[in-house]
Amino acid sequence: MDAPTRLEASAYAAYMSGFLGLRTEEWTKATESFTAAKTVYEKLAGVVAEAGKKALYQVRFAFSSWSDRSLSF
């Protein structure tokens, strides 16, 4: 597995972990997971050339940013 694929897999795992944290009302876990996903998706969106993947990363980055801010209140 190449480095970008590993990064994408780790970002997706963190993203899904954030949703699990929301579902189980583990707010700290959700916040930490979405923050981790946001960091990786932001980096991936900045370096990927494929338009479809770039858009997907940007949407997930935006959602992770929104979720992170919403959970901090």
N, CA, C and O atoms as CSV, one atom per row, in Angstrom:
chain,resi,resn,atom,element,x,y,z
A,1,MET,N,N,0.847,-1.169,0.000
A,1,MET,CA,C,0.000,0.000,0.000
A,1,MET,C,C,0.898,1.240,0.000
A,1,MET,O,O,1.842,1.333,0.786
A,2,ASP,N,N,0.596,2.184,-0.886
A,2,ASP,CA,C,1.416,3.394,-0.954
A,2,ASP,C,C,1.024,4.400,0.135
A,2,ASP,O,O,-0.015,4.262,0.780
A,3,ALA,N,N,1.867,5.401,0.322
A,3,ALA,CA,C,1.671,6.365,1.410
A,3,ALA,C,C,0.346,7.122,1.317
A,3,ALA,O,O,-0.343,7.235,2.330
A,4,PRO,N,N,-0.050,7.652,0.136
A,4,PRO,CA,C,-1.336,8.356,0.075
A,4,PRO,C,C,-2.526,7.458,0.429
A,4,PRO,O,O,-3.485,7.914,1.053
A,5,THR,N,N,-2.466,6.200,0.036
A,5,THR,CA,C,-3.552,5.272,0.356
A,5,THR,C,C,-3.612,5.009,1.854
A,5,THR,O,O,-4.697,4.927,2.430
A,6,ARG,N,N,-2.450,4.877,2.483
A,6,ARG,CA,C,-2.414,4.699,3.939
A,6,ARG,C,C,-2.987,5.917,4.642
A,6,ARG,O,O,-3.749,5.788,5.600
A,7,LEU,N,N,-2.615,7.113,4.162
A,7,LEU,CA,C,-3.159,8.337,4.754
A,7,LEU,C,C,-4.666,8.412,4.591
A,7,LEU,O,O,-5.386,8.758,5.527
A,8,GLU,N,N,-5.135,8.087,3.399
A,8,GLU,CA,C,-6.570,8.119,3.142
A,8,GLU,C,C,-7.305,7.127,4.045
A,8,GLU,O,O,-8.373,7.436,4.573
A,9,ALA,N,N,-6.734,5.945,4.217
A,9,ALA,CA,C,-7.349,4.934,5.079
A,9,ALA,C,C,-7.391,5.397,6.534
A,9,ALA,O,O,-8.387,5.188,7.227
A,10,SER,N,N,-6.319,6.019,6.992
A,10,SER,CA,C,-6.308,6.485,8.381
A,10,SER,C,C,-7.291,7.642,8.572
A,10,SER,O,O,-7.937,7.735,9.616
A,11,ALA,N,N,-7.409,8.514,7.586
A,11,ALA,CA,C,-8.362,9.618,7.675
A,11,ALA,C,C,-9.793,9.089,7.700
A,11,ALA,O,O,-10.620,9.556,8.484
A,12,TYR,N,N,-10.081,8.117,6.844
A,12,TYR,CA,C,-11.419,7.535,6.799
A,12,TYR,C,C,-11.746,6.828,8.113
A,12,TYR,O,O,-12.865,6.939,8.614
A,13,ALA,N,N,-10.788,6.110,8.668
A,13,ALA,CA,C,-11.005,5.429,9.945
A,13,ALA,C,C,-11.314,6.441,11.048
A,13,ALA,O,O,-12.207,6.218,11.866
A,14,ALA,N,N,-10.580,7.546,11.069
A,14,ALA,CA,C,-10.834,8.587,12.064
A,14,ALA,C,C,-12.197,9.236,11.843
A,14,ALA,O,O,-12.914,9.532,12.798
A,15,TYR,N,N,-12.546,9.451,10.587
A,15,TYR,CA,C,-13.836,10.040,10.226
A,15,TYR,C,C,-14.988,9.149,10.717
A,15,TYR,O,O,-15.942,9.638,11.322
A,16,MET,N,N,-14.891,7.857,10.455
A,16,MET,CA,C,-15.929,6.921,10.904
A,16,MET,C,C,-15.945,6.797,12.428
A,16,MET,O,O,-17.006,6.638,13.030
A,17,SER,N,N,-14.775,6.870,13.044
A,17,SER,CA,C,-14.690,6.829,14.499
A,17,SER,C,C,-15.389,8.045,15.106
A,17,SER,O,O,-15.998,7.953,16.172
A,18,GLY,N,N,-15.297,9.173,14.422
A,18,GLY,CA,C,-16.013,10.368,14.874
A,18,GLY,C,C,-17.514,10.148,14.873
A,18,GLY,O,O,-18.201,10.549,15.813
A,19,PHE,N,N,-18.031,9.516,13.827
A,19,PHE,CA,C,-19.466,9.217,13.780
A,19,PHE,C,C,-19.867,8.228,14.870
A,19,PHE,O,O,-20.941,8.346,15.461
A,20,LEU,N,N,-19.006,7.261,15.131
A,20,LEU,CA,C,-19.281,6.312,16.212
A,20,LEU,C,C,-19.345,7.058,17.546
A,20,LEU,O,O,-20.228,6.803,18.366
A,21,GLY,N,N,-18.416,7.970,17.754
A,21,GLY,CA,C,-18.429,8.765,18.979
A,21,GLY,C,C,-19.711,9.579,19.116
A,21,GLY,O,O,-20.249,9.715,20.215
A,22,LEU,N,N,-20.199,10.117,18.005
A,22,LEU,CA,C,-21.473,10.841,18.043
A,22,LEU,C,C,-22.617,9.906,18.421
A,22,LEU,O,O,-23.448,10.224,19.271
A,23,ARG,N,N,-22.640,8.757,17.774
A,23,ARG,CA,C,-23.728,7.802,17.981
A,23,ARG,C,C,-23.767,7.291,19.409
A,23,ARG,O,O,-24.845,7.086,19.967
A,24,THR,N,N,-22.604,7.084,20.004
A,24,THR,CA,C,-22.533,6.552,21.369
A,24,THR,C,C,-22.415,7.658,22.417
A,24,THR,O,O,-22.229,7.393,23.605
A,25,GLU,N,N,-22.528,8.903,21.952
A,25,GLU,CA,C,-22.464,10.085,22.817
A,25,GLU,C,C,-21.154,10.190,23.594
A,25,GLU,O,O,-21.122,10.651,24.735
A,26,GLU,N,N,-20.081,9.752,22.950
A,26,GLU,CA,C,-18.736,9.913,23.504
A,26,GLU,C,C,-18.140,11.148,22.835
A,26,GLU,O,O,-17.409,11.044,21.850
A,27,TRP,N,N,-18.463,12.308,23.382
A,27,TRP,CA,C,-18.159,13.578,22.725
A,27,TRP,C,C,-16.675,13.826,22.580
A,27,TRP,O,O,-16.237,14.346,21.554
A,28,THR,N,N,-15.892,13.468,23.578
A,28,THR,CA,C,-14.444,13.671,23.492
A,28,THR,C,C,-13.854,12.812,22.378
A,28,THR,O,O,-13.034,13.284,21.591
A,29,LYS,N,N,-14.275,11.549,22.315
A,29,LYS,CA,C,-13.797,10.656,21.266
A,29,LYS,C,C,-14.183,11.189,19.890
A,29,LYS,O,O,-13.373,11.173,18.964
A,30,ALA,N,N,-15.420,11.661,19.760
A,30,ALA,CA,C,-15.880,12.203,18.481
A,30,ALA,C,C,-15.051,13.413,18.072
A,30,ALA,O,O,-14.616,13.516,16.925
A,31,THR,N,N,-14.833,14.322,19.005
A,31,THR,CA,C,-14.054,15.526,18.715
A,31,THR,C,C,-12.629,15.176,18.308
A,31,THR,O,O,-12.120,15.705,17.320
A,32,GLU,N,N,-11.987,14.298,19.051
A,32,GLU,CA,C,-10.610,13.904,18.730
A,32,GLU,C,C,-10.536,13.225,17.365
A,32,GLU,O,O,-9.616,13.479,16.587
A,33,SER,N,N,-11.500,12.369,17.081
A,33,SER,CA,C,-11.502,11.655,15.804
A,33,SER,C,C,-11.725,12.600,14.631
A,33,SER,O,O,-11.018,12.520,13.626
A,34,PHE,N,N,-12.705,13.498,14.751
A,34,PHE,CA,C,-12.954,14.444,13.670
A,34,PHE,C,C,-11.775,15.396,13.479
A,34,PHE,O,O,-11.473,15.782,12.350
A,35,THR,N,N,-11.113,15.775,14.555
A,35,THR,CA,C,-9.939,16.635,14.445
A,35,THR,C,C,-8.821,15.915,13.690
A,35,THR,O,O,-8.164,16.511,12.836
A,36,ALA,N,N,-8.607,14.649,14.001
A,36,ALA,CA,C,-7.583,13.858,13.300
A,36,ALA,C,C,-7.934,13.719,11.826
A,36,ALA,O,O,-7.072,13.879,10.961
A,37,ALA,N,N,-9.192,13.423,11.538
A,37,ALA,CA,C,-9.625,13.282,10.141
A,37,ALA,C,C,-9.457,14.598,9.390
A,37,ALA,O,O,-8.987,14.614,8.252
A,38,LYS,N,N,-9.838,15.693,10.025
A,38,LYS,CA,C,-9.737,17.015,9.409
A,38,LYS,C,C,-8.300,17.316,9.006
A,38,LYS,O,O,-8.054,17.807,7.904
A,39,THR,N,N,-7.368,17.030,9.875
A,39,THR,CA,C,-5.953,17.299,9.608
A,39,THR,C,C,-5.467,16.545,8.377
A,39,THR,O,O,-4.819,17.121,7.503
A,40,VAL,N,N,-5.780,15.265,8.313
A,40,VAL,CA,C,-5.312,14.452,7.189
A,40,VAL,C,C,-6.035,14.824,5.899
A,40,VAL,O,O,-5.397,14.952,4.854
A,41,TYR,N,N,-7.353,15.000,5.951
A,41,TYR,CA,C,-8.101,15.360,4.739
A,41,TYR,C,C,-7.652,16.713,4.184
A,41,TYR,O,O,-7.599,16.903,2.969
A,42,GLU,N,N,-7.336,17.632,5.063
A,42,GLU,CA,C,-6.841,18.941,4.617
A,42,GLU,C,C,-5.536,18.774,3.839
A,42,GLU,O,O,-5.357,19.380,2.782
A,43,LYS,N,N,-4.637,17.961,4.356
A,43,LYS,CA,C,-3.366,17.718,3.671
A,43,LYS,C,C,-3.573,16.979,2.356
A,43,LYS,O,O,-2.962,17.329,1.346
A,44,LEU,N,N,-4.427,15.963,2.360
A,44,LEU,CA,C,-4.687,15.209,1.132
A,44,LEU,C,C,-5.313,16.092,0.061
A,44,LEU,O,O,-4.940,15.995,-1.108
A,45,ALA,N,N,-6.258,16.950,0.436
A,45,ALA,CA,C,-6.911,17.833,-0.532
A,45,ALA,C,C,-5.912,18.793,-1.157
A,45,ALA,O,O,-6.084,19.220,-2.298
A,46,GLY,N,N,-4.874,19.131,-0.411
A,46,GLY,CA,C,-3.865,20.047,-0.921
A,46,GLY,C,C,-2.888,19.423,-1.906
A,46,GLY,O,O,-2.233,20.141,-2.662
A,47,VAL,N,N,-2.780,18.099,-1.909
A,47,VAL,CA,C,-1.775,17.470,-2.766
A,47,VAL,C,C,-2.328,16.563,-3.859
A,47,VAL,O,O,-1.608,16.228,-4.799
A,48,VAL,N,N,-3.584,16.164,-3.754
A,48,VAL,CA,C,-4.132,15.238,-4.747
A,48,VAL,C,C,-4.492,15.996,-6.031
A,48,VAL,O,O,-4.963,17.132,-5.986
A,49,ALA,N,N,-4.264,15.351,-7.157
A,49,ALA,CA,C,-4.533,15.988,-8.450
A,49,ALA,C,C,-5.905,15.616,-9.004
A,49,ALA,O,O,-6.497,16.393,-9.754
A,50,GLU,N,N,-6.417,14.443,-8.649
A,50,GLU,CA,C,-7.693,13.965,-9.175
A,50,GLU,C,C,-8.852,14.796,-8.594
A,50,GLU,O,O,-9.026,14.867,-7.378
A,51,ALA,N,N,-9.635,15.419,-9.480
A,51,ALA,CA,C,-10.691,16.342,-9.066
A,51,ALA,C,C,-11.735,15.682,-8.169
A,51,ALA,O,O,-12.171,16.283,-7.187
A,52,GLY,N,N,-12.135,14.468,-8.489
A,52,GLY,CA,C,-13.146,13.779,-7.688
A,52,GLY,C,C,-12.699,13.519,-6.266
A,52,GLY,O,O,-13.455,13.731,-5.318
A,53,LYS,N,N,-11.460,13.058,-6.120
A,53,LYS,CA,C,-10.935,12.806,-4.778
A,53,LYS,C,C,-10.736,14.114,-4.024
A,53,LYS,O,O,-11.011,14.194,-2.826
A,54,LYS,N,N,-10.261,15.132,-4.719
A,54,LYS,CA,C,-10.050,16.430,-4.082
A,54,LYS,C,C,-11.369,16.946,-3.509
A,54,LYS,O,O,-11.410,17.431,-2.379
A,55,ALA,N,N,-12.447,16.843,-4.289
A,55,ALA,CA,C,-13.762,17.297,-3.830
A,55,ALA,C,C,-14.229,16.489,-2.622
A,55,ALA,O,O,-14.763,17.053,-1.667
A,56,LEU,N,N,-14.030,15.175,-2.661
A,56,LEU,CA,C,-14.416,14.322,-1.538
A,56,LEU,C,C,-13.658,14.717,-0.280
A,56,LEU,O,O,-14.254,14.842,0.790
A,57,TYR,N,N,-12.364,14.911,-0.397
A,57,TYR,CA,C,-11.559,15.303,0.763
A,57,TYR,C,C,-12.014,16.653,1.305
A,57,TYR,O,O,-12.080,16.846,2.519
A,58,GLN,N,N,-12.325,17.577,0.418
A,58,GLN,CA,C,-12.757,18.899,0.861
A,58,GLN,C,C,-14.091,18.828,1.596
A,58,GLN,O,O,-14.285,19.531,2.588
A,59,VAL,N,N,-15.009,17.994,1.127
A,59,VAL,CA,C,-16.298,17.833,1.811
A,59,VAL,C,C,-16.089,17.210,3.181
A,59,VAL,O,O,-16.659,17.672,4.169
A,60,ARG,N,N,-15.282,16.172,3.245
A,60,ARG,CA,C,-15.032,15.528,4.543
A,60,ARG,C,C,-14.273,16.457,5.477
A,60,ARG,O,O,-14.523,16.462,6.682
A,61,PHE,N,N,-13.358,17.236,4.939
A,61,PHE,CA,C,-12.640,18.210,5.756
A,61,PHE,C,C,-13.617,19.238,6.316
A,61,PHE,O,O,-13.568,19.576,7.499
A,62,ALA,N,N,-14.512,19.737,5.446
A,62,ALA,CA,C,-15.483,20.744,5.880
A,62,ALA,C,C,-16.416,20.175,6.947
A,62,ALA,O,O,-16.698,20.842,7.943
A,63,PHE,N,N,-16.899,18.943,6.744
A,63,PHE,CA,C,-17.783,18.344,7.736
A,63,PHE,C,C,-17.052,18.111,9.047
A,63,PHE,O,O,-17.594,18.367,10.122
A,64,SER,N,N,-15.829,17.628,8.957
A,64,SER,CA,C,-15.052,17.386,10.176
A,64,SER,C,C,-14.812,18.685,10.922
A,64,SER,O,O,-14.847,18.707,12.153
A,65,SER,N,N,-14.568,19.767,10.197
A,65,SER,CA,C,-14.370,21.077,10.833
A,65,SER,C,C,-15.637,21.527,11.524
A,65,SER,O,O,-15.593,22.010,12.655
A,66,TRP,N,N,-16.787,21.370,10.843
A,66,TRP,CA,C,-18.064,21.760,11.420
A,66,TRP,C,C,-18.368,20.925,12.661
A,66,TRP,O,O,-18.783,21.464,13.687
A,67,SER,N,N,-18.163,19.620,12.571
A,67,SER,CA,C,-18.458,18.735,13.688
A,67,SER,C,C,-17.572,19.063,14.880
A,67,SER,O,O,-18.034,19.066,16.021
A,68,ASP,N,N,-16.313,19.336,14.620
A,68,ASP,CA,C,-15.371,19.648,15.680
A,68,ASP,C,C,-15.811,20.917,16.422
A,68,ASP,O,O,-15.793,20.959,17.652
A,69,ARG,N,N,-16.203,21.943,15.669
A,69,ARG,CA,C,-16.659,23.183,16.303
A,69,ARG,C,C,-17.964,22.982,17.055
A,69,ARG,O,O,-18.134,23.523,18.147
A,70,SER,N,N,-18.885,22.217,16.493
A,70,SER,CA,C,-20.184,21.991,17.114
A,70,SER,C,C,-20.057,21.229,18.433
A,70,SER,O,O,-20.801,21.494,19.377
A,71,LEU,N,N,-19.134,20.301,18.499
A,71,LEU,CA,C,-18.969,19.483,19.705
A,71,LEU,C,C,-18.239,20.221,20.818
A,71,LEU,O,O,-18.264,19.787,21.970
A,72,SER,N,N,-17.594,21.325,20.486
A,72,SER,CA,C,-16.817,22.028,21.510
A,72,SER,C,C,-17.675,22.966,22.351
A,72,SER,O,O,-17.169,23.589,23.285
A,73,PHE,N,N,-18.955,23.076,22.039
A,73,PHE,CA,C,-19.835,23.963,22.810
A,73,PHE,C,C,-20.423,23.291,24.006
A,73,PHE,O,O,-21.183,23.910,24.750
